[in-house]
Amino acid sequence: MISPEKVSATNICRKDNVLYLLRTENITKSYDSRVIIRDINVHLHEGELVSLLGLSGSGKTTLFHVISGLAKPDSGNVFLNEDNITGIPGYISYMLQKDLLLEHKKVIDNVSLPLVIRGVSKRDARKQAQPYFEQFGLEGTEEKYPSQLSGGMRQRAALLRTYLCSHPAALLDEPFSALDMITKGQMHKWYLDVINKIHLSTLLITHDIEEAILLSDRIYIMTGAPGEIHNEIIIERARNERADFSLSPEFLAYKQQILDILKQ
């Protein structure tokens, strides 16, 4: 069995001469004899941010459970680099919608918890986590408790914990949905800056069309029951050129295209 520490972000899977960091191959999953998702094929390149957009009940979270190894598919496989990690947890970071910070632990102990779980001593885990506090905009919060942080800061702490859990790729399930509009906009800009600095590849679940367009390199649209990937949209505007993107005709054209697909 491979170990998470041995997975290298520079050791990318190859399929049909195309390089992928992460990919699924014909994933189908049922619960209680009901097919939830069927023949799902998605992929993630190194450094990409890809959104999974769809209506409630289309199976997005079920797919994340399979990719993360929390659930085994009825059929199909999940690959990280060349390794088949189907049904094996611990290789892909997974952040749920709620931050799930432990209120009785200080922020630095919350974010370094994945390292402790791996067997790193508490002291060494703190040392490893400390340098990332500045990059994640958390400097000065190390000795605070979660209740002392704003909603945006709690999400930053949760994202740092997710990053420390496994470096190559992260699954984020609506991480910004609980934030107010202004804070959400600030977090969008912040997250794009962070992933550019640390080269984190991200697969993001969202119900927010505008969020998907603003953040993503590509968008998978998941519809139906059972859920299937019916469309893939490539956002041509570079991520570092999206300061006023939401006000542009190009942005509105992407939004209309997605709305038309969802209406179908």
Secondary structure, 3 states (H helix, E strand, C coil): CCCHHHCCCCCCEEECCEEECEEEEEEEEEECCEEEEEEECCEECCCCEEEEEECCCCCHHHHHHHHHCCCCCCEEEEEECCEECCCCCCCCEEECCCCCCCCCCCHHHHHCHHHHHCCCCHHHHHHHHCCHHHHCCCCCCCCCCHHHCCHHHHHHHHHHHHHHHCCCEEEEECCCCCCCHHHHHHHHHHHHHHHHHHCCEEEEEECCHHHHHHHCCEEEEEECCCEEEEEEEECCCCHHHCCCHHHCHHHHHHHHHHHHHHHC
